[in-house]
Amino acid sequence: MALLWRRCLASRSSAAAWRRCSSSQPEMPKCDFQPTPYTGRGFMETMKLRKDYLSPAILTYYKQHVMVNQGHMQWLYDIDGRRYLDLFGGIVTVSVGHCHPKVTAALQDQANRLWHTTNIYLHPGIHEYGRKLAEHMPGNLKVCYFTNSGSEANDVALKMARIYTKAHDIVSLRNGYHGAGTANLPVLALSSWKPQLPQAFGSHQAMNADVYRGPWGGARCRDSPVQTQRECNCAPGVCQANERYANQLNDLLLHSVPKRIAGFIAEPIQGVGGTVQYPKDFLKSAFGLVRERGGLCISDEVQTGFGRLGSHYWGFEAAGVVPDIVTLAKGIANGFPMGAVVTTPEIASVYEDFLTFNTFGGNPLSCAVASSVLDVIDEEGMQENCDVVGTYFLNQLASLRDEFEVVGDVRGKGLMIGVEFVEDKESRTPLAKEQMGAMWEECKDLGVLFGKGGNFGNVIRVKPPMCITKEDADFATQVLRVALTKHCNK
């Protein structure tokens, strides 16, 4: 098989040539949609424009790049009309499907009436959407502030916590990602995202409660259908890993911060860091410790919100906590630029004492789109689909872990899934970049677009539009099996 692959690789000039060499290509699920033929600039000309006029900061996936022409629900089509199953959803952003007809109609209708005024004037959309969003929140989380992105939302939340508490210090978790803006860098804890800038004043990063790579964790720690294969000796109802990670946070609070802090920010499941889940009750313990210090608790729901985890609408609900501030973006508007901060009236009142403004936040177009997204999630049962299809998908992927030595861990909840690849299960050494890249590229050539993340770049991220089916999950699992067979030892 390896020799066959080398011969194919040496001779192929396209994915089509590889398909002629392979007799085991999984069959893609059927789709009746026909994309509009592409008539724009060619691939090479576009690549030259990208090199000459766009920032080198823009990451381009794959050695053989994908140039996208059109999207339809869970499918993307390149300029040659080739179809891909999109399992990364524009980096966890296309929540209800590419060009969902109801969302597209809402955008078109609003664009024909009013694009923008800023919020110094009244327009119905922002008020109606604020009410609808607040109605999806528990407790007293009823006041909304709209932004254009998750980074902006987290910036606002951190500032709000500091103003309200009259304290400065913020605690976050290692391996967490909360945007890469100047205000966000101190709470971001992934070294590959950090430039050489002063950024640590008043920010403290606690040990990450990672039950797979951390010092503690076992086979009953995670709120997931699939558990780590590490042994667990805990008695029923007792999680030693949770207690030990909470003790590490408490130790940081005892030694590294003032007696009063501004707050704590965490993702319910870490996204960019590789879909890392904590022990089930860790956030409960963390929130309790932070509140003892007078701090506010911020739940970064940029990736976990809007039903993606299946069992609950918000990630913090799945963790059994209610935060003081919630930040939202990405799937909030199915790819249209929008973010939000939701908090209590008391905390929101801090902005009464000075002016603050976001020119585009909550504009008529974004509110129309976001409002229709809430409707689609509810009307089409997408939260339930995340639960049913996500659980099925996780179990299918877990079979690969049992089959291949290099599949170290499968984890997640709903349609927020991570598959971590290692040299071997015992050492958990991250899989070499060459093997990881070849396998990932192969999946793309076979028609599946996975994301990639984790501190070592060795985690496949599965965060698709929430409309995918079990048939799609079967196809993706088969594709990954083919790629593993060709590029990694069993």
One Martini backbone bead per residue (centre of mass of N, CA, C, O) as a GRO file, in nm:
protein
  490
    1MET     BB    1   0.057   0.062  -0.021
    2ALA     BB    2   0.299   0.258   0.003
    3LEU     BB    3   0.401   0.218  -0.286
    4LEU     BB    4   0.145   0.308  -0.426
    5TRP     BB    5   0.146   0.592  -0.308
    6ARG     BB    6   0.418   0.687  -0.424
    7ARG     BB    7   0.337   0.653  -0.718
    8CYS     BB    8   0.098   0.842  -0.714
    9LEU     BB    9   0.245   1.096  -0.612
   10ALA     BB   10   0.454   1.113  -0.851
   11SER     BB   11   0.214   1.126  -1.089
   12ARG     BB   12   0.037   1.339  -0.983
   13SER     BB   13  -0.172   1.650  -1.058
   14SER     BB   14  -0.430   1.541  -0.904
   15ALA     BB   15  -0.701   1.414  -0.745
   16ALA     BB   16  -0.795   1.248  -0.988
   17ALA     BB   17  -0.541   1.073  -1.012
   18TRP     BB   18  -0.565   0.942  -0.736
   19ARG     BB   19  -0.838   0.802  -0.782
   20ARG     BB   20  -0.723   0.607  -1.000
   21CYS     BB   21  -0.529   0.462  -0.779
   22SER     BB   22  -0.790   0.416  -0.614
   23SER     BB   23  -1.020   0.160  -0.462
   24SER     BB   24  -1.108   0.315  -0.158
   25GLN     BB   25  -1.308   0.533  -0.211
   26PRO     BB   26  -1.534   0.698  -0.068
   27GLU     BB   27  -1.873   0.767  -0.075
   28MET     BB   28  -2.047   1.036  -0.138
   29PRO     BB   29  -2.299   1.197  -0.057
   30LYS     BB   30  -2.580   1.306  -0.176
   31CYS     BB   31  -2.645   1.600  -0.403
   32ASP     BB   32  -2.859   1.820  -0.594
   33PHE     BB   33  -2.684   2.049  -0.601
   34GLN     BB   34  -2.597   2.325  -0.829
   35PRO     BB   35  -2.347   2.503  -0.914
   36THR     BB   36  -2.216   2.785  -1.018
   37PRO     BB   37  -2.028   2.868  -1.255
   38TYR     BB   38  -1.702   2.960  -1.288
   39THR     BB   39  -1.564   3.304  -1.418
   40GLY     BB   40  -1.310   3.390  -1.288
   41ARG     BB   41  -1.029   3.385  -1.161
   42GLY     BB   42  -0.758   3.217  -1.143
   43PHE     BB   43  -0.553   3.053  -0.938
   44MET     BB   44  -0.274   3.187  -0.996
   45GLU     BB   45  -0.371   3.479  -0.990
   46THR     BB   46  -0.479   3.470  -0.700
   47MET     BB   47  -0.211   3.397  -0.562
   48LYS     BB   48  -0.065   3.655  -0.645
   49LEU     BB   49  -0.254   3.854  -0.504
   50ARG     BB   50  -0.211   3.740  -0.224
   51LYS     BB   51   0.096   3.794  -0.210
   52ASP     BB   52   0.090   4.112  -0.291
   53TYR     BB   53  -0.191   4.222  -0.102
   54LEU     BB   54  -0.170   4.028   0.140
   55SER     BB   55  -0.120   3.927   0.438
   56PRO     BB   56   0.103   3.697   0.586
   57ALA     BB   57  -0.100   3.626   0.825
   58ILE     BB   58  -0.248   3.458   0.623
   59LEU     BB   59  -0.371   3.149   0.631
   60THR     BB   60  -0.303   2.854   0.424
   61TYR     BB   61  -0.446   2.577   0.342
   62TYR     BB   62  -0.256   2.359   0.220
   63LYS     BB   63  -0.066   2.273  -0.050
   64GLN     BB   64  -0.338   2.223  -0.203
   65HIS     BB   65  -0.547   2.450  -0.260
   66VAL     BB   66  -0.862   2.591  -0.183
   67MET     BB   67  -1.104   2.724  -0.418
   68VAL     BB   68  -1.387   2.895  -0.351
   69ASN     BB   69  -1.727   2.947  -0.480
   70GLN     BB   70  -1.946   2.764  -0.309
   71GLY     BB   71  -2.240   2.722  -0.091
   72HIS     BB   72  -2.425   2.430   0.070
   73MET     BB   73  -2.457   2.398   0.370
   74GLN     BB   74  -2.223   2.131   0.410
   75TRP     BB   75  -2.117   2.252   0.132
   76LEU     BB   76  -1.837   2.278  -0.093
   77TYR     BB   77  -1.719   2.465  -0.390
   78ASP     BB   78  -1.512   2.480  -0.634
   79ILE     BB   79  -1.402   2.615  -0.938
   80ASP     BB   80  -1.452   2.303  -1.060
   81GLY     BB   81  -1.707   2.170  -0.882
   82ARG     BB   82  -1.602   2.051  -0.634
   83ARG     BB   83  -1.689   1.855  -0.354
   84TYR     BB   84  -1.727   1.935   0.004
   85LEU     BB   85  -1.703   1.845   0.333
   86ASP     BB   86  -1.776   2.073   0.591
   87LEU     BB   87  -1.600   2.038   0.918
   88PHE     BB   88  -1.540   2.371   0.996
   89GLY     BB   89  -1.730   2.615   0.935
   90GLY     BB   90  -1.546   2.867   0.924
   91ILE     BB   91  -1.453   2.830   1.210
   92VAL     BB   92  -1.724   2.781   1.374
   93THR     BB   93  -1.955   2.970   1.197
   94VAL     BB   94  -2.134   2.775   1.031
   95SER     BB   95  -2.422   2.676   1.176
   96VAL     BB   96  -2.685   2.628   0.949
   97GLY     BB   97  -2.549   2.684   0.675
   98HIS     BB   98  -2.480   2.743   0.369
   99CYS     BB   99  -2.703   2.949   0.246
  100HIS     BB  100  -2.947   2.961   0.402
  101PRO     BB  101  -3.253   3.046   0.296
  102LYS     BB  102  -3.360   3.210   0.543
  103VAL     BB  103  -3.106   3.383   0.590
  104THR     BB  104  -3.081   3.500   0.305
  105ALA     BB  105  -3.360   3.636   0.302
  106ALA     BB  106  -3.311   3.827   0.542
  107LEU     BB  107  -3.077   3.980   0.414
  108GLN     BB  108  -3.217   4.077   0.156
  109ASP     BB  109  -3.449   4.230   0.289
  110GLN     BB  110  -3.270   4.431   0.451
  111ALA     BB  111  -3.100   4.541   0.208
  112ASN     BB  112  -3.368   4.679   0.078
  113ARG     BB  113  -3.399   4.892   0.336
  114LEU     BB  114  -3.133   4.862   0.551
  115TRP     BB  115  -2.799   4.886   0.654
  116HIS     BB  116  -2.720   5.182   0.798
  117THR     BB  117  -2.688   5.412   1.110
  118THR     BB  118  -2.647   5.348   1.380
  119ASN     BB  119  -2.728   5.377   1.742
  120ILE     BB  120  -2.832   5.683   1.751
  121TYR     BB  121  -3.059   5.528   1.628
  122LEU     BB  122  -3.351   5.379   1.560
  123HIS     BB  123  -3.397   5.022   1.518
  124PRO     BB  124  -3.566   4.730   1.533
  125GLY     BB  125  -3.357   4.493   1.520
  126ILE     BB  126  -3.184   4.527   1.786
  127HIS     BB  127  -3.427   4.496   1.984
  128GLU     BB  128  -3.540   4.225   1.892
  129TYR     BB  129  -3.278   4.063   1.921
  130GLY     BB  130  -3.214   4.117   2.217
  131ARG     BB  131  -3.461   3.969   2.321
  132LYS     BB  132  -3.415   3.688   2.191
  133LEU     BB  133  -3.140   3.634   2.320
  134ALA     BB  134  -3.223   3.669   2.622
  135GLU     BB  135  -3.437   3.431   2.612
  136HIS     BB  136  -3.185   3.216   2.592
  137MET     BB  137  -3.122   3.303   2.878
  138PRO     BB  138  -3.042   3.277   3.196
  139GLY     BB  139  -3.168   3.450   3.429
  140ASN     BB  140  -3.002   3.785   3.435
  141LEU     BB  141  -2.923   3.758   3.127
  142LYS     BB  142  -3.036   4.072   2.957
  143VAL     BB  143  -2.781   4.233   2.844
  144CYS     BB  144  -2.675   4.389   2.535
  145TYR     BB  145  -2.365   4.388   2.339
  146PHE     BB  146  -2.249   4.484   2.020
  147THR     BB  147  -2.038   4.339   1.774
  148ASN     BB  148  -1.799   4.188   1.524
  149SER     BB  149  -1.653   3.994   1.743
  150GLY     BB  150  -1.493   3.798   1.974
  151SER     BB  151  -1.261   3.983   2.047
  152GLU     BB  152  -1.437   4.225   2.116
  153ALA     BB  153  -1.612   4.090   2.330
  154ASN     BB  154  -1.375   4.025   2.525
  155ASP     BB  155  -1.281   4.309   2.564
  156VAL     BB  156  -1.541   4.412   2.693
  157ALA     BB  157  -1.556   4.209   2.928
  158LEU     BB  158  -1.289   4.282   3.067
  159LYS     BB  159  -1.354   4.579   3.113
  160MET     BB  160  -1.615   4.538   3.273
  161ALA     BB  161  -1.490   4.381   3.510
  162ARG     BB  162  -1.294   4.607   3.600
  163ILE     BB  163  -1.499   4.830   3.652
  164TYR     BB  164  -1.693   4.685   3.850
  165THR     BB  165  -1.461   4.582   4.066
  166LYS     BB  166  -1.202   4.765   4.082
  167ALA     BB  167  -1.014   4.570   3.924
  168HIS     BB  168  -0.753   4.386   3.729
  169ASP     BB  169  -0.725   4.092   3.763
  170ILE     BB  170  -0.681   3.806   3.541
  171VAL     BB  171  -0.803   3.476   3.482
  172SER     BB  172  -0.675   3.194   3.310
  173LEU     BB  173  -0.609   2.934   3.077
  174ARG     BB  174  -0.424   2.716   2.960
  175ASN     BB  175  -0.489   2.685   2.610
  176GLY     BB  176  -0.634   2.940   2.561
  177TYR     BB  177  -0.883   3.127   2.355
  178HIS     BB  178  -0.963   3.509   2.306
  179GLY     BB  179  -0.796   3.630   2.105
  180ALA     BB  180  -0.545   3.870   1.929
  181GLY     BB  181  -0.564   4.118   2.069
  182THR     BB  182  -0.420   4.333   2.282
  183ALA     BB  183  -0.631   4.268   2.519
  184ASN     BB  184  -0.613   3.940   2.475
  185LEU     BB  185  -0.319   3.832   2.504
  186PRO     BB  186  -0.299   3.785   2.821
  187VAL     BB  187  -0.532   3.537   2.800
  188LEU     BB  188  -0.366   3.405   2.602
  189ALA     BB  189  -0.234   3.037   2.593
  190LEU     BB  190  -0.063   3.036   2.302
  191SER     BB  191   0.246   3.072   2.173
  192SER     BB  192   0.185   3.090   1.855
  193TRP     BB  193   0.005   3.373   1.918
  194LYS     BB  194   0.268   3.524   2.037
  195PRO     BB  195   0.415   3.808   2.045
  196GLN     BB  196   0.678   4.044   2.105
  197LEU     BB  197   0.502   4.155   2.380
  198PRO     BB  198   0.376   4.328   2.616
  199GLN     BB  199   0.113   4.125   2.827
  200ALA     BB  200   0.101   4.040   3.162
  201PHE     BB  201  -0.042   4.258   3.308
  202GLY     BB  202  -0.279   4.122   3.525
  203SER     BB  203  -0.213   3.822   3.423
  204HIS     BB  204  -0.331   3.474   3.475
  205GLN     BB  205  -0.225   3.124   3.433
  206ALA     BB  206  -0.364   2.833   3.471
  207MET     BB  207  -0.390   2.522   3.492
  208ASN     BB  208  -0.491   2.287   3.283
  209ALA     BB  209  -0.786   2.071   3.271
  210ASP     BB  210  -0.634   1.802   3.130
  211VAL     BB  211  -0.721   1.458   3.098
  212TYR     BB  212  -0.493   1.378   2.882
  213ARG     BB  213  -0.220   1.578   2.932
  214GLY     BB  214  -0.236   1.593   3.212
  215PRO     BB  215  -0.163   1.471   3.536
  216TRP     BB  216  -0.487   1.444   3.541
  217GLY     BB  217  -0.698   1.164   3.468
  218GLY     BB  218  -0.989   0.979   3.333
  219ALA     BB  219  -1.260   0.755   3.237
  220ARG     BB  220  -1.480   0.977   3.412
  221CYS     BB  221  -1.447   1.301   3.356
  222ARG     BB  222  -1.618   1.351   3.105
  223ASP     BB  223  -1.864   1.524   2.905
  224SER     BB  224  -1.882   1.231   2.726
  225PRO     BB  225  -1.913   0.951   2.522
  226VAL     BB  226  -1.593   0.990   2.530
  227GLN     BB  227  -1.308   0.859   2.681
  228THR     BB  228  -1.036   0.829   2.823
  229GLN     BB  229  -0.782   0.563   2.863
  230ARG     BB  230  -0.735   0.633   3.136
  231GLU     BB  231  -0.715   0.560   3.446
  232CYS     BB  232  -0.971   0.512   3.714
  233ASN     BB  233  -1.010   0.540   4.091
  234CYS     BB  234  -1.273   0.663   4.138
  235ALA     BB  235  -1.537   0.723   4.301
  236PRO     BB  236  -1.850   0.765   4.299
  237GLY     BB  237  -1.878   1.121   4.265
  238VAL     BB  238  -1.558   1.131   4.238
  239CYS     BB  239  -1.295   1.381   4.143
  240GLN     BB  240  -0.963   1.411   4.160
  241ALA     BB  241  -0.895   1.595   3.923
  242ASN     BB  242  -1.069   1.832   3.999
  243GLU     BB  243  -0.938   1.889   4.274
  244ARG     BB  244  -0.644   1.934   4.166
  245TYR     BB  245  -0.703   2.165   3.970
  246ALA     BB  246  -0.837   2.349   4.178
  247ASN     BB  247  -0.582   2.369   4.358
  248GLN     BB  248  -0.413   2.517   4.148
  249LEU     BB  249  -0.589   2.766   4.136
  250ASN     BB  250  -0.578   2.833   4.436
  251ASP     BB  251  -0.271   2.875   4.444
  252LEU     BB  252  -0.268   3.118   4.260
  253LEU     BB  253  -0.458   3.295   4.439
  254LEU     BB  254  -0.266   3.287   4.695
  255HIS     BB  255   0.019   3.400   4.530
  256SER     BB  256  -0.055   3.599   4.245
  257VAL     BB  257  -0.284   3.774   4.382
  258PRO     BB  258  -0.496   3.963   4.499
  259LYS     BB  259  -0.768   3.966   4.708
  260ARG     BB  260  -0.875   4.115   4.447
  261ILE     BB  261  -1.055   4.049   4.147
  262ALA     BB  262  -1.201   4.072   3.831
  263GLY     BB  263  -1.147   3.770   3.686
  264PHE     BB  264  -1.275   3.495   3.472
  265ILE     BB  265  -1.170   3.311   3.176
  266ALA     BB  266  -1.362   3.065   2.974
  267GLU     BB  267  -1.397   2.778   2.801
  268PRO     BB  268  -1.594   2.508   2.811
  269ILE     BB  269  -1.441   2.442   2.538
  270GLN     BB  270  -1.152   2.413   2.384
  271GLY     BB  271  -1.073   2.502   2.062
  272VAL     BB  272  -0.788   2.580   1.946
  273GLY     BB  273  -0.654   2.376   2.167
  274GLY     BB  274  -0.831   2.089   2.089
  275THR     BB  275  -1.090   2.009   2.235
  276VAL     BB  276  -1.085   2.068   2.550
  277GLN     BB  277  -1.169   1.891   2.845
  278TYR     BB  278  -1.292   1.894   3.150
  279PRO     BB  279  -1.387   1.824   3.428
  280LYS     BB  280  -1.713   1.836   3.502
  281ASP     BB  281  -1.666   2.040   3.782
  282PHE     BB  282  -1.454   2.264   3.735
  283LEU     BB  283  -1.615   2.530   3.687
  284LYS     BB  284  -1.751   2.530   3.958
  285SER     BB  285  -1.492   2.557   4.123
  286ALA     BB  286  -1.377   2.809   3.984
  287PHE     BB  287  -1.610   3.006   4.035
  288GLY     BB  288  -1.599   2.992   4.342
  289LEU     BB  289  -1.307   3.100   4.379
  290VAL     BB  290  -1.344   3.370   4.230
  291ARG     BB  291  -1.585   3.482   4.402
  292GLU     BB  292  -1.419   3.497   4.668
  293ARG     BB  293  -1.245   3.742   4.510
  294GLY     BB  294  -1.471   3.922   4.346
  295GLY     BB  295  -1.510   3.788   4.076
  296LEU     BB  296  -1.583   3.750   3.747
  297CYS     BB  297  -1.760   3.532   3.519
  298ILE     BB  298  -1.643   3.422   3.196
  299SER     BB  299  -1.808   3.302   2.902
  300ASP     BB  300  -1.668   3.159   2.615
  301GLU     BB  301  -1.909   3.114   2.334
  302VAL     BB  302  -1.796   3.132   2.041
  303GLN     BB  303  -1.802   2.797   1.995
  304THR     BB  304  -2.033   2.661   2.207
  305GLY     BB  305  -2.279   2.791   2.105
  306PHE     BB  306  -2.604   2.736   1.982
  307GLY     BB  307  -2.624   2.400   2.037
  308ARG     BB  308  -2.356   2.239   1.966
  309LEU     BB  309  -2.357   2.035   2.229
  310GLY     BB  310  -2.684   1.951   2.245
  311SER     BB  311  -2.780   1.938   2.555
  312HIS     BB  312  -2.723   2.253   2.520
  313TYR     BB  313  -2.714   2.585   2.432
  314TRP     BB  314  -2.484   2.617   2.645
  315GLY     BB  315  -2.183   2.544   2.781
  316PHE     BB  316  -2.237   2.634   3.077
  317GLU     BB  317  -2.478   2.445   3.119
  318ALA     BB  318  -2.316   2.180   3.089
  319ALA     BB  319  -2.132   2.278   3.348
  320GLY     BB  320  -2.333   2.402   3.578
  321VAL     BB  321  -2.336   2.721   3.508
  322VAL     BB  322  -2.345   3.085   3.586
  323PRO     BB  323  -2.253   3.361   3.457
  324ASP     BB  324  -2.188   3.713   3.432
  325ILE     BB  325  -2.054   3.670   3.143
  326VAL     BB  326  -2.115   3.666   2.784
  327THR     BB  327  -1.959   3.544   2.486
  328LEU     BB  328  -2.012   3.613   2.127
  329ALA     BB  329  -2.002   3.441   1.797
  330LYS     BB  330  -1.983   3.329   1.487
  331GLY     BB  331  -2.272   3.146   1.494
  332ILE     BB  332  -2.468   3.391   1.538
  333ALA     BB  333  -2.444   3.462   1.187
  334ASN     BB  334  -2.331   3.243   0.981
  335GLY     BB  335  -2.071   3.460   0.899
  336PHE     BB  336  -2.160   3.717   0.994
  337PRO     BB  337  -2.049   3.999   1.134
  338MET     BB  338  -2.054   3.908   1.488
  339GLY     BB  339  -2.115   4.012   1.831
  340ALA     BB  340  -2.143   3.945   2.199
  341VAL     BB  341  -2.267   4.080   2.513
  342VAL     BB  342  -2.384   3.921   2.816
  343THR     BB  343  -2.563   4.055   3.100
  344THR     BB  344  -2.634   4.229   3.367
  345PRO     BB  345  -2.771   4.517   3.470
  346GLU     BB  346  -2.560   4.584   3.684
  347ILE     BB  347  -2.305   4.551   3.510
  348ALA     BB  348  -2.396   4.734   3.267
  349SER     BB  349  -2.404   5.013   3.434
  350VAL     BB  350  -2.102   5.107   3.399
  351TYR     BB  351  -2.173   5.262   3.113
  352GLU     BB  352  -2.312   5.531   3.235
  353ASP     BB  353  -2.029   5.703   3.302
  354PHE     BB  354  -1.958   5.656   2.988
  355LEU     BB  355  -1.841   5.641   2.673
  356THR     BB  356  -1.953   5.406   2.420
  357PHE     BB  357  -1.865   5.240   2.097
  358ASN     BB  358  -2.013   5.073   1.795
  359THR     BB  359  -2.062   5.125   1.477
  360PHE     BB  360  -2.152   4.810   1.377
  361GLY     BB  361  -2.294   4.717   1.616
  362GLY     BB  362  -2.606   4.605   1.549
  363ASN     BB  363  -2.681   4.612   1.270
  364PRO     BB  364  -2.934   4.546   1.056
  365LEU     BB  365  -2.804   4.302   0.913
  366SER     BB  366  -2.698   4.133   1.155
  367CYS     BB  367  -2.974   4.111   1.305
  368ALA     BB  368  -3.129   3.963   1.084
  369VAL     BB  369  -2.950   3.718   1.071
  370ALA     BB  370  -2.941   3.634   1.374
  371SER     BB  371  -3.246   3.595   1.404
  372SER     BB  372  -3.272   3.365   1.191
  373VAL     BB  373  -3.085   3.167   1.335
  374LEU     BB  374  -3.259   3.118   1.582
  375ASP     BB  375  -3.499   3.006   1.423
  376VAL     BB  376  -3.358   2.765   1.286
  377ILE     BB  377  -3.263   2.614   1.534
  378ASP     BB  378  -3.554   2.570   1.641
  379GLU     BB  379  -3.721   2.468   1.386
  380GLU     BB  380  -3.481   2.237   1.298
  381GLY     BB  381  -3.337   2.096   1.541
  382MET     BB  382  -3.015   2.147   1.584
  383GLN     BB  383  -2.952   2.064   1.869
  384GLU     BB  384  -3.045   1.772   1.840
  385ASN     BB  385  -2.855   1.704   1.606
  386CYS     BB  386  -2.599   1.739   1.768
  387ASP     BB  387  -2.658   1.512   1.965
  388VAL     BB  388  -2.706   1.273   1.769
  389VAL     BB  389  -2.474   1.305   1.558
  390GLY     BB  390  -2.243   1.359   1.755
  391THR     BB  391  -2.253   1.091   1.908
  392TYR     BB  392  -2.217   0.913   1.663
  393PHE     BB  393  -1.947   1.033   1.564
  394LEU     BB  394  -1.780   0.978   1.815
  395ASN     BB  395  -1.811   0.666   1.801
  396GLN     BB  396  -1.683   0.633   1.524
  397LEU     BB  397  -1.406   0.760   1.599
  398ALA     BB  398  -1.343   0.562   1.833
  399SER     BB  399  -1.285   0.320   1.642
  400LEU     BB  400  -1.010   0.439   1.549
  401ARG     BB  401  -0.868   0.425   1.820
  402ASP     BB  402  -0.887   0.106   1.831
  403GLU     BB  403  -0.728   0.068   1.543
  404PHE     BB  404  -0.516   0.309   1.601
  405GLU     BB  405  -0.221   0.413   1.746
  406VAL     BB  406  -0.235   0.732   1.657
  407VAL     BB  407  -0.505   0.742   1.814
  408GLY     BB  408  -0.529   0.891   2.122
  409ASP     BB  409  -0.794   1.089   2.097
  410VAL     BB  410  -1.147   1.126   2.173
  411ARG     BB  411  -1.351   1.428   2.176
  412GLY     BB  412  -1.653   1.570   2.312
  413LYS     BB  413  -1.958   1.754   2.207
  414GLY     BB  414  -2.144   1.699   1.980
  415LEU     BB  415  -2.023   1.940   1.728
  416MET     BB  416  -1.746   1.920   1.925
  417ILE     BB  417  -1.450   1.787   1.791
  418GLY     BB  418  -1.163   1.574   1.879
  419VAL     BB  419  -0.852   1.447   1.720
  420GLU     BB  420  -0.571   1.287   1.849
  421PHE     BB  421  -0.226   1.266   1.745
  422VAL     BB  422   0.020   1.001   1.777
  423GLU     BB  423   0.281   0.789   1.796
  424ASP     BB  424   0.170   0.680   2.081
  425LYS     BB  425  -0.023   0.600   2.353
  426GLU     BB  426   0.187   0.599   2.583
  427SER     BB  427   0.348   0.878   2.523
  428ARG     BB  428   0.188   1.109   2.353
  429THR     BB  429   0.337   1.192   2.115
  430PRO     BB  430   0.326   1.395   1.878
  431LEU     BB  431   0.264   1.389   1.568
  432ALA     BB  432   0.419   1.427   1.299
  433LYS     BB  433   0.387   1.671   1.068
  434GLU     BB  434   0.410   1.500   0.812
  435GLN     BB  435   0.186   1.296   0.878
  436MET     BB  436  -0.037   1.493   0.945
  437GLY     BB  437  -0.038   1.644   0.673
  438ALA     BB  438  -0.089   1.402   0.483
  439MET     BB  439  -0.360   1.313   0.607
  440TRP     BB  440  -0.510   1.583   0.577
  441GLU     BB  441  -0.475   1.607   0.269
  442GLU     BB  442  -0.619   1.343   0.197
  443CYS     BB  443  -0.898   1.424   0.297
  444LYS     BB  444  -0.932   1.651   0.094
  445ASP     BB  445  -0.901   1.471  -0.165
  446LEU     BB  446  -1.168   1.299  -0.058
  447GLY     BB  447  -1.379   1.549   0.053
  448VAL     BB  448  -1.256   1.656   0.343
  449LEU     BB  449  -1.289   1.929   0.583
  450PHE     BB  450  -1.064   1.988   0.823
  451GLY     BB  451  -0.945   2.088   1.105
  452LYS     BB  452  -0.677   2.250   1.302
  453GLY     BB  453  -0.500   2.191   1.624
  454GLY     BB  454  -0.339   2.272   1.888
  455ASN     BB  455  -0.025   2.318   2.023
  456PHE     BB  456   0.086   2.086   1.793
  457GLY     BB  457  -0.109   2.032   1.542
  458ASN     BB  458  -0.262   1.722   1.629
  459VAL     BB  459  -0.570   1.825   1.577
  460ILE     BB  460  -0.877   1.740   1.478
  461ARG     BB  461  -1.140   1.956   1.375
  462VAL     BB  462  -1.498   1.916   1.453
  463LYS     BB  463  -1.707   2.200   1.321
  464PRO     BB  464  -1.986   2.197   1.179
  465PRO     BB  465  -2.254   2.225   1.048
  466MET     BB  466  -2.567   2.151   1.219
  467CYS     BB  467  -2.681   1.970   0.946
  468ILE     BB  468  -2.561   1.716   0.963
  469THR     BB  469  -2.523   1.367   0.907
  470LYS     BB  470  -2.472   1.036   0.944
  471GLU     BB  471  -2.368   1.001   0.657
  472ASP     BB  472  -2.144   1.207   0.687
  473ALA     BB  473  -2.000   1.066   0.923
  474ASP     BB  474  -1.932   0.809   0.771
  475PHE     BB  475  -1.766   0.935   0.547
  476ALA     BB  476  -1.550   1.072   0.727
  477THR     BB  477  -1.453   0.813   0.865
  478GLN     BB  478  -1.363   0.668   0.606
  479VAL     BB  479  -1.158   0.877   0.517
  480LEU     BB  480  -0.979   0.863   0.770
  481ARG     BB  481  -0.911   0.565   0.740
  482VAL     BB  482  -0.764   0.584   0.472
  483ALA     BB  483  -0.548   0.789   0.564
  484LEU     BB  484  -0.432   0.616   0.791
  485THR     BB  485  -0.351   0.368   0.622
  486LYS     BB  486  -0.147   0.533   0.432
  487HIS     BB  487   0.023   0.713   0.678
  488CYS     BB  488  -0.020   0.495   0.913
  489ASN     BB  489   0.028   0.290   1.162
  490LYS     BB  490  -0.148   0.034   1.334
   0.00000   0.00000   0.00000
